[in-house]
Amino acid sequence: MIFTHAAVDMLPIEVQEQILDHLHDDTLALKACSLVCSAWVPTARLHLFQLAKLTRKRDCLRFPTVLESTSTAQGGTGVGNLVRELHLLGLSLKQTGRRRGLRYELLCQITRRLPNIEIMVSHHFDWRTLMDFLSLGRRDVDLRDAIASVFRFFHLKALQSPAHRSSITRRGLAIHPGVSVPVYAGAESDS
């Protein structure tokens, strides 16, 4: 059965959105739907941008542009508001000379525009350098407050990272009391 544009327009938007919801795991179909009908863009974006997987430096450099260009989207469908799961995989913060701190600033630009993160995955993320950068060499810094200044995730429910082997890192990453922070087998103690 082939639907004409007029036939689709006769369906209530709620029914159209339910049809789109069934495509939640079909990225190509959701992209096509967002190009076909402007009324479908919010629902398609909701599914397309639930997960932000930043695996390379290039991904991290491009993502702030996406966040900025969609920040004024109608109906709160800007990408930053839709992301629920953030994967930071392999972002190195180590830089020297004039570049020192640029990737930290990039990380802040990204995370401050993602208010609804519920799950953060950080395999191979450079937590040690972040902790060093936040503490500025001082020992009396409250790592919870320092981490919370970068990761303002008020809806965070789970944090997944093998970096929890260090007790210092575990204390710093326990941003909110309700966050599930798994401790991996073979955990070491730094205290």
C-alpha positions, 0 to 999 in steps of 0.5 A: 500500500502506498500512502500519498502525502494527503493521506498521511496529512489526514492522520493525527500527528500523534499517530504519525509520531507513534509510527516514527517511534517504531523506527527508533533503531533504524537510523537511515529511516529516521534521517529520511523521515526528518527530510520528508516532513518538517512535522516529523523532525522533532520525533526523528531527532528524539531518537537520532540524538539520544546517544552522543558517541564521541570516539575521535578528536574530530567528533569532539571538534564537530559536536559543539557546532551541532549543539550550537546550530540546533540550540534554538530549535522549536519545541526544545528539540535542540540536540543538546536537550535530546542527548540522554547518553554520552560516550566519551571514548579516548579523549586525551586532555594532555596538551603542552605549551599554548595548546594546554587547556584547549581540549579541557575547554572543548570538553566544557563546551560540550558537557555544559550544553547537555543538561539531560544526560542520564548515562555517561560511558567513559572508557579510555577517557583521560580522567587522571589528567582531568583531575590534575587540571581541575585541582591545579596541583592543590591537594585541598580541592573537593573533586566532587565540586570540581567534577560537577563544574564540568559535568553538570548532569543533574539527571545522571543515573549511571557512570560506566568507566574502568577508571574507577580502579583508583579510589581517588577517581571513584570519590571524584566521580561520585558526583551525585548520591543516586549515581550508580558507579560500578567498581570493576574487578581488580580495583586498586586503591590509591589512598 
